[in-house]
Amino acid sequence: MNFFSVMMMVLAVEAAPVDFDTEIVPILTKAGCNAAACHGSATGRGGFKLSLFGGDPAWDYDEIVHRLEGRRINPVSADTSLVITKPTEQMAHEGGTRFEYDGPESALIAKWIEGGAARTRSRGLVRIEIEPRHSLVKLNDDVQLRVTATFDDDSQHDVTDLSVYTSSDPAAVAATDTGTLTILRRGRHHVVVRFLTDVQTVQVTAPLTDTPINPSKALRHDWVDEQIINTLNALHLAPSEQADDATLLRRISLHLTGRLPRADAVQPYLANNDPSKFSRLVDRLLDSDEFVEYWTYRLSKLLRIRPQPTNLPATQAFHGWVQQQLKEDRGWDQIAAELLLAEGDTHEYGPANFYLVTGDARAQAEYTSELLMGVRLSCANCHNHPLDRWTQDDYHGLAAIFARVERGRQVRYTTRGEVIHPATGTAAVARIPGERFLSEEADARQALAEWLTSDSNPYFARAMVNRIWKALMGRGLVEPTDDLRATNPATHPELLDRLASEFAANGHSLRRTMRTIVTSAAYARSSRATGDNAGDLQFYSHALSTGLEAEVLADAIADVTGIAEPYGSQPLGTRAIALFTPPESEALEILGRCDRSDSCEASESSTVGLTTKLHLLNGPLLNRRLRDEQGRLSQLLRSGANADQIIEDFYVAALSRYPSDEERSYWLGQLEGAPTEVDRPALEDFLWGLLNSQEFLTNH
């Protein structure tokens, strides 16, 4: 290229008008002017309101150029414009100095004003690309990011200095305005990178120790283990040993059936030396009525099927329908589509009750997006989502789809109904979130169902497999499980993608995905931490203990003590998880059941809550069962069992294992004179201690 050509290109660049949307708005975002704490708040600040993070450039342009009688810009003397003198503190500014008066930001804004302060909309952002996306570095090392923006005019620009960098944990990784990251603490950390409306994350990993592990020693059963071990290897995090047979028997029984193993099944299983016994146990449990009963309970919580005393037939129909889907092993995609398209008598057709869970179209949109996409679309109600792609058009467009659903005993889709878009004051147009607007003539739910359950949908399968993973592994690959977004990345993104892909390929079968997870070596690890992995709560170097759900714990207490809990008019012995419309129950309230009026996904914990713990320690929930003459303890005493036999019986019933020699010796010593003499109060104390132990109260 000759000198003349180069000079012509330089002159062309200098003459090119400044693009408001892609050059001025990024300056305001970088300076924090349109952040929620400043002019991007719902009401603005100091009479000046910008769209949050520049999500609506048209609004911002109008606010800067036309409002306040046009006084925010001065075409005659651009560098005296308020839009420059305020953020540079040439005039008093509550927000302080946001950029320098003689810096490049002020110069570009001045050039834009001198050029006529037009909004030419010459190009739009397509995407940003960040390098490197994943870095493996040492402690205190620096990583320099480079951000390249691609626009719809096929141009690309380095926007590293115009992007905003937000560390997920500033104490772990520091991020400068120019995209330099400094690793301050070992572990895997994320930094959010924003340019205009594109928000992405980069991952930086500093091994937890300086000593690599030997990955060849880690047990692998399938591709799930390969993904887990790859991450543990990068972090220099050694996996714990595999759990023993008794632990796995109890763990898998609780996970798949919500019930402790039968006491008479423990000894035969432990004595069985067949190496395939666990996989055969898994298959037997997945094919059992107990599996259907327990996972009906879990899906009922997810769907928020809750007590409706004035509409019990509808609740029963919904619960019964869910149970039938599990019996038939129907795909989650088929279940979701039937829910979305449901119409009919809610007393007879269970899925129609999907539209009675919430009270209006907006609440239905939020519920549906959380349930079927794992997305918190509610953040886009008042403004575009600050941390994701969702806009107000997406939120109110989805609500518009449901606005035409007529609710009542009869659910039907009508030609009437609308929601008002707050930004326009007019009726919102039905829209598939993030995709396209829909015709008003057709039933928009059909298009929504087809898009949602298609294999190309990036949310549907991921949302469900992430929930299944959490149910079985104690923590979601993405947490919270109903908050899938680019700025909340998975701990193992490739694993989540593979699980979702396999889920779709296998007809969205819940059972198939569960079997894949529970037959992995990662699932079968001990919960006992070893050395450096003690602080690991997200990479699955050891199993995570989780508190038993209220209904599961109530059933476990009843099974171990032999005293059933009464539930209203239900037959004595009815399991808590089988209640399609749980009645008033002090026991379940004490144990912390979720009332399902909102999402129950955040209610599971690794420990029992303080209120529950106090009742277990001092209240009648346990104490009356320990003294009951019809209970297991009384029956054992009447049968002539000695203390040693009683200790062993309760260990097997409650913990699915035999007491160790040390435990046996300890308890016999506490029981004074055992095994030849039996002290009933001391045995009650023993049982009380066993039922208050973390080993009993958790799945581990």
Secondary structure, DSSP 8 states (H G I E B T S, - for coil): --HHHHHHHHHHHHHS---IIIIIHHHHHHTTTTSTTTTTSTT-BTTB---GGGS-HHHHHHHHHTSGGGTT--SSSGGGSHHHHTTTTSS--TT---S-TTSHHHHHHHHHHHTT--------EEEEEEE-SEEE--TT-EEE-EEEEEETTS-EEE-GGGSEEEES-TTTEEE-TTSEEEE-SSEEEEEEEEETTEEEEEEEEE-SSSS---GGGS---SHHHHHHHHHHHHTT-----B--HHHHHHHHHHHHHSS---HHHHHHHHH---TTHHHHHHHHHHTSHHHHHHHHHHHHHHTT----TT-HHHHHHHHHHHHHHHHTT--HHHHHHHHHT--EETTT-GGGGGGGSSSSHHHHHHHHHHHHH---GGGGSSSS-TTSS--HHHHHHHHHHHHTEE-SSEEEE-S----B-TTTSSB---EETTTEE--SSS-HHHHHHHHHHSTT-SSHHHHHHHHHHHHHHSS-SSSSTT--BTTB--SSHHHHHHHHHHHHHTTT-HHHHHHHHHTSTTTTB-SS--GGGGG-SSS-SS---EE--HHHHHHHHHHHHS-----TTS-TT--GGG-SS----HHHHHTT---SSS--TT---SS--HHHHHHHHHSHHHHHHHH-TTSHHHHHHHTT--HHHHHHHHHHHHHSS---HHHHHHHHHHTSSTTTS--HHHHHHHHHHHHTSHHHHEE-
